[in-house]
Amino acid sequence: MTEDAPQLDPAVGPVGLTRQLCDIASVSGDEQGIADAIECLLRDAPHLSVTRDGDTLVARTELGRARRVIIAGHLDTVPINGNLPVEDRLDEVDGAPVIWGRGTVDMKAGVAVQLALALELTEPPVDLSWVWYDHEEVASELNGLGRALRHAPELFDADFAILGEPTNGGIEGGCNGTLRARVSTTGKRAHSARSWMGVDAIHRMAPLLQRLADYRAETVAVDGLDYREGLNAVRISGGVAGNVIPDRCDVEVNYRFAPSRSAAEAVAFIERFFADADEVEIVDLAPGARPGLQAELAQSLVRAVGRAPVAKVGWTDVSRFSALGIPAVNLGPGDPSLAHADDERVPVAQIESVHRALRAWLSAQH
């Protein structure tokens, strides 16, 4: 922790902390300053035992309670684009106060709620593990939560977990799995003036692309929630020069699969789907997570929030908790459809309502 760490003022509450946290540089790879600022507050809290792994922080109560809950959130954002420092604005539709700027939705408002509660709840009826981690918005192998789980798994024993990803203040159960594959066709180079002497790898890719365009993804019901899948080409490359028949074409495909499917089943599906490709290489794979709503702690949280849960669209780190056998849900302020958008903005009322709901729920768990 550096001596010149940015300063945070917990007296301003979760709304004020959202503003302060957003204005600290924290694009993926640059989380040291924000981790330092949070650590400064945590080290002054006598009820918390603090462990740091890189720019990941784990703050735990050690009260000997019968149950333990993890509440986690990531510190990094995608790159800014003229949308910092944050601004206080009024929503264009309903005129309600919002905080506008990069990170407000994904996910500094959730981090601010966590930080406020971590400092406020000095003697909770359940033991609490608060986790703030780095490198969520980049490649999975860099993820700070995954790294901390590998380095100190004993810090993550728990009965239930909440990830503060944006959910509009409701509960989103589980998440889809995600797979990326590089699908390749090959050919034979030739001068384009004598194209009949070669085999065009880009042309050979055409039927595979058409198959993707024609595919209609399923909506799969898992434990009462509906998960919409997706299978799409997201990147393509090929070609040698303007007068050369290309001998290779690569398409990167992203498959979002329901949590009822295992990672192995997702791989098998992709390999069958592209059985006529020359090469299929899996370049990224993360399993999904079932909703986690059958646990008693989850059911009581649903009652406290007062809204019916829905499925999480996309992948989140609840998958890491689910893989450990810990039921986990997503719950945080902010509209997830605004995550990474240039006009990212979070309603002040949602920050306050999530803070109230979590505080009331945590205070009632005996």
Helices and strands as residue ranges (DSSP letters): G 10-12, H 13-22, H 32-43, E 49-53, E 56-60, E 68-74, E 87-90, E 97-100, I 104-108, H 109-120, E 127-133, G 140-142, H 144-151, G 153-156, E 160-163, E 171-173, E 177-186, E 190-191, G 192-197, H 201-214, E 219-222, E 225-228, E 230-238, E 244-245, E 248-257, H 263-273, E 279-286, H 296-305, E 310-311, H 318-323, E 328-331, G 336-338, E 345-347, H 348-364
